[in-house]
């Protein structure tokens, strides 16, 4: 017996020296195909560079095997090929190649991250080693030469992958999609994932795990492949770096894991993951270790993760133990069946070590359920080669197998990957939900903004209304104050008119008073013109204020100030009037005294005219005409002469009841109207203008 583990690695056929045959298969030497292609040789990685020991350099490149690859072959990891199992008859579609290349890109990213020392770039010399190994597994010799086209000494991951895609992956796609579509279908893409895992496992997997369990490297590799398979993509279905797993995908994986391992009691922990943050690979690994694998045995953990990997990555539709009847030897034997979209593999046991055969799924395959008394749950798969008779333990299991096999037959010609299609559907559903949520949030935001805008407009309208009402109340109060002031001015006007009438009654000497009154009137006319001008300005200001209906506080204060000054002027005029009244009273008293003196003088004149007896003669007064600083006084000697006539009393001036009436003017009342309406501008009236100069009136001496 020979070890196929050694044969798959390119060694010469030798007898199996494995300590246990758990991870390798043995075959008869007669069954070996000497023409079968050997696996490509993968050079050694160490210390970030490519090197060989002195003993290894002497070996042939075909027999060279790196130390880190020993004991971790394809058979040990139980990794079937991702591509079609029948290499000679398979054809790779563009969709399959695109999905495979995206998976390779994710694996390459992990290696690139493990090579990062700091920053986002890696030295080109270290990447050359990486590119050489990737190229050898993809069928390209001297893959490190693709980086020679770059002038930079350091590359980012996008730059590195662009070289890999241009120089390797695009060439594979062109060869497969050209006339010779079977040119490179013997490439095993799983080797690329295996190499990437071995180069990045030192960083991704540590022997000391969290919790009470320690996962094997093979188990962590299964988690790593599942993580890469379900990592998030963008809308163009390109991987999003750094790679993360959406919480819903983590829930899906955990649900599958507890379903496989029979831990239905942990469904509550799965539902709690909905609100979690996106998971990195390390976070997903810790989640499995602490929450869903901590209560399992080591073999249960390995079996559960292997089944999870098979179901998700390898798209195993169903597994189970069925009874199969031999085609030549009609005996029923238990076989472990593994159903994929393109084939059914059956093994002798659950460990899937010894494969007994493969049933290819084609569109010509037929299914038939048979009711046999000996085997009541039997069904037959009719293929172009031979029929396969199967039997399950119950009807439910048979119906499930028939349903899944029929589903595989219906889609076998399209190379469809059900798990990838389901993952894409979940991503699209999440994307649609996210778009709907964003649209709903945008709509709510717009509604909220519109509502806030309406509220602001309503508040502004209320504020404007309140301000208008406040201005209206303020203007109403101002109007009331103005009306009160107008009433006061009207009263003052009436009082001034009364006083003016009284003053008019106090007439003195006609000529002096007329001249004096003429001067006073001229001054009053000038003041009146000023007041009329001020009144016109005030009327214009009042009109502007009524038209605008807005509070002009500055002008209002100025008008109030002017009004106060006018009030002060009026008060001053009142005081001056009072002083003039006092002076008028004094003049009246002086006139009364002058009247008395005149009476005495008349009596003396009578005495002078009365003839006396004897030599006594009255002495006539020889007073000169009374003069003042303004000329001849109002009273002179001529005024004291008696003119004999019938109306002496009418012609004789009565100084006791002197009435002074200035020339009347039709505009005298307008002056007080102006004063009442525009008292604010009365500050221009000089004080003392209404004083009557009675000091110049001469009083005759006795």
C-alpha positions as MATLAB code, in Angstrom:
seq = 'XXXXXXXXXXXXXXXXXXXXXXXXXXXXXXXXXXXXXXXXXXXXXXXXXXXXXXXXXXXXXXXXXXXXXXXXXXXXXXXXXXXXXXXXXXXXXXXXXXXXXXXXXXXXXXXXXXXXXXXXXXXXXXXXXXXXXXXXXXXXXXXXXXXXXXXXXXXXXXXXXXXXXXXXXXXXXXXXXXXXXXXXXXXXXXXXXXXXXXXXXXXXXXXXXXXXXXXXXXXXXXXXXXXXXXXXXXXXXXXXXXXXXXXXXXXXXXXXXXXXXXXXXXXXXXXXXXXXXXXXXXXXXXXXXXXXXXXXXXXXXXXXXXXXXXXXXXXXXXXXXXXXXXXXXXXXXXXXXXXXXXXXXXXXXXXXXXXXXXXXXXXXXXXXXXXXXXXXXXXXXXXXXXXXXXXXXXXXXXXXXXXXXXXXXXXXXXXXXXXXXXXXXXXXXXXXXXXXXXXXXXXXXXXXXXXXXXXXXXXXXXXXXXXXXXXXXXXXXXXXXXXXXXXXXXXXXXXXXXXXXXXXXXXXXXXXXXXXXXXXXXXXXXXXXXXXXXXXXXXXXXXXXXXXXXXXXXXXXXXXXXXXXXXXXXXXXXXXXXXXXXXXXXXXXXXXXXXXXXXXXXXXXXXXXXXXXXXXXXXXXXXXXXXXXXXXXXXXXXXXXXXXXXXXXXXXXXXXXXXXXXXXXXXXXXXXXXXXXXXXXXXXXXXXXXXXXXXXXXXXXX';
ca = [
       0.000    0.000    0.000;
       1.254    3.476   -0.887;
       0.483    6.805    0.834;
      -1.407    9.159   -1.457;
      -0.324   11.993    0.785;
       3.222   11.598   -0.463;
       2.048   11.096   -4.025;
      -0.027   14.294   -3.957;
       3.031   16.261   -2.851;
       5.216   15.198   -5.757;
       7.418   12.638   -3.958;
       8.406    9.339   -5.475;
       6.035    6.504   -4.543;
       7.064    5.164   -1.136;
       5.327    3.136    1.455;
       3.192    5.029    3.969;
       5.223    6.074    6.997;
       2.509    8.115    8.697;
       2.197    7.335   12.423;
      -1.547    7.060   11.934;
      -3.590    6.688    8.795;
      -6.199    9.139    9.980;
      -5.351   11.870    7.497;
      -4.090    9.884    4.505;
      -5.451    7.330    2.118;
      -3.731    4.230    0.817;
      -4.145    2.792   -2.635;
      -2.943   -0.243   -4.481;
       0.283    0.327   -6.506;
      -1.441   -1.101   -9.542;
      -4.010    1.719   -9.426;
      -1.398    4.473   -9.669;
      -1.427    6.423  -12.899;
       2.159    7.183  -13.911;
       0.901    9.803  -16.370;
      -1.060   11.747  -13.731;
       0.218   15.283  -13.319;
       2.098   16.007  -10.157;
       1.248   18.981   -7.927;
       3.345   22.109   -8.406;
       6.208   22.555   -6.015;
       5.771   25.345   -3.447;
       9.035   26.921   -2.306;
       9.793   27.729    1.306;
       8.811   30.955    3.070;
      10.840   31.983    6.031;
      11.731   35.302    7.623;
       9.777   37.157    4.964;
      11.975   35.845    2.122;
      12.577   32.824   -0.097;
      15.480   30.614    0.932;
      16.509   26.966    1.007;
      18.836   25.085    3.236;
      22.019   23.625    1.786;
      20.590   20.111    1.821;
      17.363   21.215    0.181;
      19.142   23.069   -2.610;
      20.704   19.792   -3.734;
      17.322   18.223   -4.250;
      15.492   18.306   -7.524;
      12.871   21.070   -7.755;
      10.291   18.385   -8.494;
      10.949   16.592   -5.179;
      11.453   19.718   -3.018;
       8.779   20.203   -0.309;
       8.938   23.081    2.203;
       8.911   22.103    5.839;
       5.871   24.230    6.670;
       3.849   22.343    4.025;
       4.630   18.911    5.389;
       1.764   17.383    7.302;
      -0.700   19.978    5.958;
      -1.564   18.606    2.564;
      -4.894   18.716    0.803;
      -5.955   15.346    2.182;
      -5.088   16.336    5.737;
      -7.184   19.483    5.525;
     -10.059   17.604    3.844;
     -10.382   20.347    1.264;
     -12.027   19.171   -1.965;
     -11.543   21.210   -5.046;
     -13.631   24.338   -5.495;
     -13.792   23.788   -9.229;
     -15.435   20.967  -11.155;
     -14.394   17.563   -9.933;
     -14.022   16.070  -13.442;
     -11.186   18.137  -14.780;
     -11.169   16.598  -18.223;
     -14.856   17.312  -18.922;
     -15.300   20.567  -16.987;
     -15.700   24.040  -18.412;
     -15.233   27.116  -16.255;
     -17.745   29.891  -16.777;
     -16.864   33.588  -16.439;
     -19.056   33.791  -13.335;
     -17.172   30.935  -11.690;
     -13.808   32.514  -12.504;
     -14.871   35.926  -11.174;
     -16.074   34.430   -7.897;
     -12.915   32.333   -7.590;
     -10.672   35.326   -8.270;
     -12.526   37.374   -5.640;
     -11.930   34.585   -3.099;
      -8.246   34.526   -4.055;
      -8.088   38.302   -3.589;
      -9.423   37.938   -0.033;
      -6.845   35.246    0.796;
      -4.052   37.358   -0.665;
      -5.181   40.279    1.467;
      -4.686   38.245    4.662;
      -1.132   37.411    3.654;
      -0.444   41.025    2.754;
      -1.741   42.127    6.165;
       0.511   39.605    7.896;
       3.532   40.997    6.001;
       2.830   44.571    7.059;
       5.347   45.899    9.539;
       3.934   49.384    9.771;
       1.882   51.540    7.477;
       0.132   50.271    4.380;
       3.010   49.132    2.130;
       5.244   46.041    1.979;
       8.716   45.767    0.512;
       8.772   44.483   -3.026;
      11.420   41.858   -2.212;
       9.088   40.142    0.259;
       6.209   40.392   -2.186;
       8.322   38.747   -4.893;
       8.530   35.611   -2.765;
       4.795   35.711   -2.262;
       4.157   36.272   -5.985;
       6.463   33.401   -6.917;
       4.489   30.934   -4.785;
       1.151   32.214   -6.016;
       2.370   32.015   -9.626;
       3.588   28.430   -9.248;
       0.211   27.351   -7.861;
      -1.557   29.122  -10.738;
       0.694   27.525  -13.360;
       3.107   30.451  -13.916;
       6.830   30.003  -13.567;
       8.864   32.902  -12.185;
       5.814   34.730  -10.917;
       8.041   37.184   -9.069;
       8.942   38.814  -12.371;
       5.525   40.459  -12.596;
       6.639   42.960   -9.927;
       9.656   44.056  -11.948;
       7.387   46.397  -13.877;
       6.940   48.516  -10.785;
       9.556   51.203  -10.128;
       8.599   51.511   -6.464;
      10.385   49.545   -3.734;
       7.194   49.244   -1.689;
       3.690   48.400   -2.843;
       0.215   48.680   -1.424;
      -2.214   45.806   -1.619;
      -4.161   47.382   -4.485;
      -0.966   47.818   -6.496;
       0.195   44.271   -5.744;
      -3.147   42.698   -6.638;
      -3.375   44.737   -9.840;
      -0.125   43.040  -10.997;
      -1.429   39.598   -9.974;
      -4.703   40.186  -11.743;
      -3.159   41.583  -14.902;
      -0.291   39.113  -15.278;
      -1.915   35.929  -13.934;
      -5.652   35.957  -13.382;
      -6.553   37.784  -16.598;
      -4.381   35.389  -18.602;
      -6.124   32.412  -16.997;
      -9.490   33.962  -17.834;
      -8.483   34.634  -21.439;
      -7.182   31.096  -21.937;
     -10.296   29.534  -20.410;
     -12.663   31.778  -22.347;
     -10.798   31.413  -25.642;
     -11.078   28.697  -28.234;
      -9.280   26.188  -26.057;
     -11.554   26.393  -23.005;
      -9.899   23.390  -21.315;
      -6.413   24.788  -21.451;
      -5.903   25.541  -17.739;
      -8.781   23.729  -16.049;
      -6.272   21.491  -14.237;
      -5.349   24.423  -11.955;
      -6.231   23.757   -8.334;
      -7.211   27.095   -6.831;
      -7.380   25.528   -3.387;
      -3.580   25.453   -3.313;
      -3.572   29.262   -3.424;
      -5.846   29.397   -0.366;
      -3.723   26.801    1.408;
      -0.527   28.736    0.743;
      -2.135   31.994    1.855;
      -3.364   30.350    5.046;
       0.058   28.892    5.869;
       1.681   32.291    5.346;
      -0.841   34.144    7.508;
      -1.742   31.511   10.120;
       1.066   32.601   12.457;
      -0.727   35.919   12.864;
      -4.325   34.704   12.609;
      -4.028   31.568   14.756;
      -2.333   31.315   18.115;
      -1.980   28.106   20.093;
      -3.417   29.862   23.156;
      -7.084   30.450   22.462;
      -9.593   32.378   24.508;
     -11.815   30.456   26.901;
     -11.301   26.876   28.022;
     -10.747   25.383   24.567;
      -7.879   25.348   22.111;
      -8.826   25.094   18.457;
      -6.767   23.074   16.050;
      -5.140   24.760   13.118;
      -7.412   22.827   10.775;
     -10.495   24.157   12.646;
      -9.243   27.734   12.459;
      -8.575   27.215    8.749;
     -12.217   26.228    8.260;
     -13.374   29.363   10.124;
     -10.978   31.432    8.018;
     -12.342   30.068    4.734;
     -15.943   30.605    5.863;
     -15.102   34.158    6.965;
     -13.529   34.956    3.595;
     -16.462   33.419    1.757;
     -19.104   35.526    3.549;
     -17.113   38.760    3.948;
     -18.869   41.946    2.925;
     -18.948   43.114   -0.732;
     -19.852   46.460   -2.229;
     -22.619   47.136   -4.730;
     -20.370   45.984   -7.604;
     -19.798   42.679   -5.747;
     -16.164   43.526   -5.031;
     -14.658   42.750   -1.584;
     -14.550   45.607    0.900;
     -11.167   45.914    2.622;
     -10.452   45.515    5.462;
     -12.548   42.356    5.430;
     -15.437   42.299    7.893;
     -18.434   40.052    8.450;
     -21.854   41.617    8.758;
     -23.714   40.800   12.015;
     -26.511   39.126   10.030;
     -23.970   36.850    8.318;
     -22.494   36.068   11.732;
     -26.007   35.200   12.930;
     -26.448   32.954    9.897;
     -23.151   31.166   10.594;
     -23.932   30.748   14.295;
     -27.401   29.419   13.463;
     -25.876   26.840   11.103;
     -23.270   25.923   13.724;
     -25.757   25.355   16.537;
     -27.963   23.444   14.103;
     -25.051   21.205   13.105;
     -23.797   20.718   16.673;
     -27.292   20.383   18.186;
     -27.101   23.422   20.512;
     -30.617   24.756   20.063;
     -30.527   26.253   23.568;
     -28.160   28.988   22.344;
     -30.589   30.584   19.905;
     -30.996   33.538   22.271;
     -27.266   34.261   21.997;
     -27.589   34.226   18.209;
     -30.391   36.790   18.261;
     -28.282   39.108   20.399;
     -25.748   39.394   17.571;
     -28.142   41.489   15.467;
     -27.118   44.679   17.242;
     -23.393   43.870   17.254;
     -20.667   45.610   15.266;
     -19.177   44.042   12.098;
     -16.883   41.113   12.932;
     -13.270   40.780   11.928;
     -11.779   37.298   11.608;
     -10.312   37.407   15.109;
     -13.634   38.639   16.533;
     -15.518   35.820   14.789;
     -13.010   33.266   16.054;
     -13.348   34.557   19.625;
     -17.131   34.515   19.288;
     -17.110   30.850   18.252;
     -14.679   29.909   21.014;
     -16.414   31.730   23.859;
     -20.081   31.282   22.948;
     -20.705   28.309   20.663;
     -17.767   25.874   20.987;
     -16.953   26.065   24.682;
     -19.383   23.260   25.650;
     -18.267   20.798   22.944;
     -15.617   18.114   22.852;
     -12.598   18.369   20.582;
     -13.886   15.894   18.001;
     -17.316   17.551   18.062;
     -15.722   20.942   17.396;
     -13.688   19.598   14.469;
     -16.661   17.771   12.998;
     -18.993   20.786   13.413;
     -16.577   23.273   11.848;
     -15.816   20.830    9.028;
     -19.527   20.450    8.290;
     -19.978   24.217    8.470;
     -17.103   24.679    6.025;
     -18.500   22.024    3.688;
     -21.985   23.502    3.730;
     -20.953   27.138    3.221;
     -17.763   27.074    1.138;
     -18.037   23.748   -0.693;
     -21.790   24.208   -1.107;
     -22.630   20.781    0.260;
     -26.391   20.637   -0.029;
     -26.927   17.611    2.192;
     -25.012   14.935    4.077;
     -26.221   11.743    5.617;
     -25.900    8.003    6.041;
     -27.987    6.026    3.537;
     -28.178    2.427    2.488;
     -26.879    1.864   -1.063;
     -27.355   -1.229   -3.142;
     -24.449   -2.424   -5.213;
     -24.805   -2.518   -8.977;
     -23.074   -5.816   -9.580;
     -23.185   -7.360   -6.132;
     -26.740   -6.812   -4.992;
     -26.013   -6.146   -1.369;
     -27.143   -3.192    0.747;
     -24.346   -1.306    2.451;
     -24.305    1.851    4.513;
     -22.708    4.747    2.685;
     -22.068    8.307    3.800;
     -23.434   10.532    0.988;
     -22.285   14.095    0.324;
     -24.520   15.989   -2.115;
     -23.140   18.996   -4.015;
     -24.750   20.914   -6.890;
     -22.823   18.864   -9.468;
     -22.237   15.437   -7.918;
     -22.882   12.998   -5.124;
     -19.865   11.500   -3.405;
     -20.301    8.494   -1.166;
     -17.861    7.232    1.449;
     -17.597    4.285    3.749;
     -17.820    6.383    6.936;
     -18.590    9.837    8.262;
     -14.918   10.838    8.276;
     -15.012   10.941    4.443;
     -11.575    9.342    4.237;
     -12.345    6.476    1.893;
     -14.286    7.543   -1.144;
     -16.185    4.742   -2.853;
     -17.590    6.572   -5.844;
     -19.064    9.669   -7.455;
     -22.483   10.160   -9.063;
     -22.358   12.960  -11.656;
     -25.391   15.254  -11.810;
     -26.651   15.913  -15.333;
     -29.920   17.170  -16.708;
     -30.666   13.670  -17.983;
     -30.683   12.198  -14.480;
     -34.052   11.046  -13.164;
     -35.397   10.298   -9.707;
     -37.995    7.772   -8.734;
     -39.399    6.878   -5.323;
     -40.243    3.166   -4.971;
     -42.449    1.414   -2.458;
     -40.732   -1.857   -1.679;
     -41.894   -4.126    1.096;
     -38.359   -4.992    2.080;
     -37.119   -1.384    1.679;
     -40.163    0.925    2.001;
     -38.131    4.164    1.812;
     -36.178    3.347   -1.337;
     -35.543    5.685   -4.259;
     -33.527    5.316   -7.453;
     -31.242    7.789   -9.275;
     -31.141    6.993  -13.003;
     -28.014    8.271  -14.761;
     -26.655    7.726  -18.242;
     -24.189    5.146  -16.837;
     -26.258    3.098  -14.385;
     -29.013    3.411  -11.799;
     -28.229    3.936   -8.124;
     -30.581    2.496   -5.547;
     -30.731    4.262   -2.184;
     -32.760    3.763    0.962;
     -33.366    6.032    3.959;
     -34.541    5.353    7.477;
     -37.912    7.112    7.067;
     -40.135    8.809    4.512;
     -39.289   12.334    5.678;
     -35.569   11.790    5.134;
     -36.247   10.224    1.708;
     -38.357   13.212    0.645;
     -35.646   15.611    1.790;
     -32.993   13.754   -0.206;
     -35.203   13.561   -3.294;
     -35.971   17.279   -3.050;
     -32.304   18.282   -2.711;
     -31.122   15.899   -5.454;
     -33.798   17.149   -7.828;
     -32.742   20.707   -7.041;
     -29.135   19.827   -7.903;
     -30.232   18.145  -11.160;
     -32.227   21.233  -12.167;
     -29.213   23.548  -11.731;
     -26.272   21.282  -12.536;
     -25.720   22.728  -16.009;
     -25.256   26.280  -14.716;
     -22.423   25.732  -12.217;
     -24.479   27.530   -9.614;
     -23.211   27.898   -6.046;
     -26.296   27.927   -3.836;
     -24.574   29.278   -0.738;
     -22.882   32.043   -2.701;
     -26.171   32.891   -4.374;
     -27.921   32.929   -0.979;
     -25.170   35.130    0.487;
     -25.492   37.511   -2.468;
     -29.259   37.568   -1.943;
     -28.784   38.389    1.741;
     -26.344   41.156    0.837;
     -28.795   42.560   -1.693;
     -31.577   42.375    0.858;
     -29.434   44.192    3.430;
     -28.458   46.742    0.818;
     -32.105   47.279   -0.109;
     -33.038   47.567    3.546;
     -30.205   50.012    4.055;
     -31.350   52.062    1.077;
     -34.929   51.998    2.298;
     -33.755   52.986    5.766;
     -31.644   55.784    4.312;
     -34.571   56.946    2.189;
     -36.857   56.742    5.199;
     -34.320   58.612    7.313;
     -33.920   61.180    4.532;
     -37.691   61.500    4.268;
     -38.037   61.850    8.017;
     -35.237   64.366    8.038;
     -36.943   66.350    5.274;
     -40.253   66.140    7.139;
     -38.552   67.209   10.341;
     -36.808   70.073    8.570;
     -40.096   71.088    6.958;
     -41.812   70.871   10.318;
     -39.059   72.880   11.977;
     -39.253   75.387    9.148;
     -43.031   75.658    9.572;
     -42.611   76.032   13.318;
     -39.974   78.702   12.811;
     -42.229   80.520   10.363;
     -45.126   80.226   12.811;
     -42.946   81.471   15.650;
     -41.692   84.325   13.492;
     -45.275   85.155   12.564;
     -46.301   85.048   16.217;
     -43.300   87.152   17.164;
     -44.093   89.640   14.403;
     -47.711   89.722   15.510;
     -46.682   90.248   19.135;
     -44.278   92.984   18.065;
     -47.008   94.608   15.966;
     -49.416   94.455   18.889;
     -46.741   95.860   21.193;
     -46.050   98.646   18.711;
     -49.780   99.289   18.393;
     -50.176   99.465   22.174;
     -47.117  101.671   22.426;
     -48.408  103.967   19.719;
     -51.834  104.012   21.377;
     -50.173  104.982   24.656;
     -48.182  107.633   22.826;
     -51.363  108.916   21.195;
     -53.045  109.126   24.582;
     -50.045  110.977   25.966;
     -50.100  113.317   22.971;
     -53.820  113.909   23.422;
     -53.275  114.712   27.097;
     -50.479  117.065   26.150;
     -52.671  118.669   23.472;
     -55.394  119.186   26.055;
     -52.867  120.721   28.399;
     -51.594  122.928   25.584;
     -55.182  123.852   24.742;
     -55.756  124.865   28.324;
     -52.513  126.770   28.293;
     -53.620  128.384   25.064;
     -56.948  129.414   26.551;
     -55.212  130.711   29.628;
     -52.773  132.623   27.464;
     -55.643  134.072   25.454;
     -57.355  135.111   28.653;
     -54.195  136.670   29.894;
     -53.692  138.334   26.530;
     -57.179  139.761   26.720;
     -56.420  141.063   30.144;
     -53.183  142.551   28.914;
     -54.993  144.208   26.053;
     -57.172  145.942   28.612;
     -54.127  147.465   30.211;
     -53.519  150.126   27.652;
     -51.048  152.789   28.344;
     -49.986  155.633   26.306;
     -51.250  154.982   22.797;
     -48.145  156.059   20.909;
     -45.585  154.409   23.156;
     -47.612  151.273   23.602;
     -48.321  151.056   19.880;
     -44.676  151.383   19.050;
     -43.826  148.904   21.764;
     -46.531  146.552   20.628;
     -45.437  146.947   17.007;
     -41.954  145.853   17.994;
     -43.333  143.016   20.066;
     -45.557  141.950   17.201;
     -42.654  141.956   14.804;
     -40.764  139.732   17.163;
     -43.836  137.584   17.615;
     -44.254  137.379   13.831;
     -40.701  136.192   13.476;
     -41.226  133.661   16.233;
     -44.480  132.697   14.694;
     -42.794  132.055   11.351;
     -40.277  129.887   13.128;
     -43.066  128.095   14.949;
     -44.986  127.643   11.695;
     -41.891  126.250   10.073;
     -41.349  123.969   13.052;
     -45.029  123.018   12.924;
     -44.705  122.103    9.240;
     -41.674  119.968   10.001;
     -43.494  118.311   12.853;
     -46.535  117.658   10.664;
     -44.298  116.027    8.046;
     -42.642  113.930   10.730;
     -46.034  112.947   12.126;
     -47.240  111.970    8.653;
     -44.150  109.851    8.076;
     -44.620  108.293   11.476;
     -48.294  107.471   10.750;
     -47.410  105.989    7.339;
     -44.584  103.824    8.594;
     -46.349  102.710   11.835;
     -43.061  101.521   13.175;
     -41.328  102.530   16.264;
     -38.689  105.057   15.506;
     -37.348  105.359   18.953;
     -34.544  107.737   18.081;
     -36.882  110.283   16.438;
     -39.421  109.811   19.175;
     -36.817  110.560   21.835;
     -35.699  113.580   19.847;
     -39.293  114.823   19.558;
     -39.839  114.200   23.251;
     -36.675  116.148   23.954;
     -37.866  118.987   21.742;
     -41.282  118.836   23.398;
     -39.673  119.055   26.806;
     -37.624  122.041   25.652;
     -40.785  123.650   24.231;
     -42.510  122.959   27.539;
     -39.557  124.534   29.304;
     -39.822  127.522   26.954;
     -43.531  127.754   27.667;
     -42.828  127.603   31.368;
     -40.216  130.293   30.864;
     -42.739  132.356   28.856;
     -45.226  131.810   31.664;
     -42.702  133.066   34.146;
     -41.906  136.022   31.911;
     -45.621  136.660   31.547;
     -46.014  136.579   35.287;
     -43.117  139.008   35.594;
     -44.714  141.222   32.949;
     -48.002  141.060   34.845;
     -46.233  142.135   37.992;
     -44.600  144.962   36.122;
     -47.967  145.864   34.624;
     -49.460  145.915   38.093;
     -46.673  148.148   39.268;
     -47.259  150.420   36.270;
     -50.986  150.476   37.089;
     -50.183  151.477   40.633;
     -47.862  154.153   39.337;
     -50.639  155.329   37.001;
     -53.040  155.450   39.933;
     -50.466  157.423   41.864;
     -50.028  159.695   38.843;
     -53.820  160.110   38.711;
     -53.812  161.126   42.332;
     -50.974  163.537   41.686;
     -52.875  164.930   38.714;
     -55.921  165.445   40.884;
     -53.860  167.288   43.420;
     -52.309  169.367   40.671;
     -55.732  170.199   39.319;
     -56.777  171.286   42.761;
     -53.717  173.432   42.975;
     -54.464  174.886   39.568;
     -57.912  175.697   40.789;
     -56.337  177.338   43.710;
     -54.062  179.295   41.397;
     -57.005  180.473   39.331;
     -58.964  181.487   42.396;
     -58.241  185.158   43.098;
     -56.633  185.750   46.338;
     -57.062  188.663   48.664;
     -54.224  190.989   49.114;
     -50.834  190.677   47.689;
     -50.714  186.864   47.878;
     -50.221  185.224   44.481;
     -49.889  181.546   43.683;
     -46.481  180.514   42.595;
     -46.684  178.721   39.203;
     -44.532  175.661   38.785;
     -41.672  176.018   36.391;
     -40.915  172.414   35.700;
     -39.204  171.663   32.477;
     -40.652  169.009   30.135;
     -39.962  165.592   31.510;
     -37.278  163.885   29.568;
     -36.120  160.311   29.578;
     -33.288  158.348   27.960;
     -35.668  157.689   25.048;
     -36.647  161.236   24.441;
     -39.578  163.317   25.615;
     -41.667  161.519   28.148;
     -45.207  160.460   27.664;
     -46.423  163.118   30.084;
     -45.404  166.719   29.601;
     -46.679  170.098   30.743;
     -49.153  170.208   27.894;
     -50.932  167.229   29.347;
     -51.658  169.165   32.511;
     -53.261  172.100   30.769;
     -56.984  172.313   31.016;
     -58.778  173.049   27.811;
     -62.136  174.520   28.326;
     -64.676  172.508   26.354;
     -67.828  170.599   26.941;
     -66.247  167.186   26.755;
     -63.305  167.780   29.009;
     -63.911  164.572   30.758;
     -63.790  162.575   27.528;
     -60.606  164.268   26.294;
     -58.873  164.109   29.599;
     -56.939  160.878   29.824;
     -57.966  158.645   32.654;
     -54.746  157.127   33.840;
     -56.500  155.179   36.545;
     -58.267  152.914   33.992;
     -55.634  152.788   31.291;
     -56.407  150.146   28.578;
     -53.691  149.336   26.097;
     -54.904  147.633   22.944;
     -52.266  146.681   20.394;
     -53.170  146.575   16.734;
     -55.328  143.538   16.262;
     -54.186  140.817   13.937;
     -56.191  137.991   12.515;
     -53.208  135.709   13.051;
     -52.798  136.334   16.783;
     -54.799  133.259   17.651;
     -52.720  131.197   15.234;
     -49.683  131.947   17.313;
     -51.167  130.167   20.262;
     -52.386  127.374   18.006;
     -48.793  126.970   16.920;
     -47.692  127.056   20.511;
     -50.207  124.382   21.479;
     -49.332  122.046   18.581;
     -45.614  122.658   18.372;
     -44.582  123.600   21.830;
     -41.525  121.414   21.388;
     -39.865  124.023   19.163;
     -40.400  126.937   21.532;
     -36.783  126.833   22.650;
     -35.972  129.350   19.890;
     -38.071  132.038   21.632;
     -35.631  134.244   23.547;
     -36.447  134.954   27.080;
     -37.658  138.442   27.971;
     -39.278  139.185   24.589;
     -42.684  139.708   26.182;
     -41.432  142.145   28.774;
     -43.082  145.541   28.463;
     -40.660  148.418   29.087;
     -42.782  150.433   31.432;
     -39.659  151.847   33.072;
     -39.593  154.607   30.455;
     -43.008  156.003   31.446;
     -42.325  159.321   33.244;
     -44.295  160.110   36.311;
     -45.017  163.855   36.806;
     -43.802  165.275   39.989;
     -45.964  167.395   42.224;
];
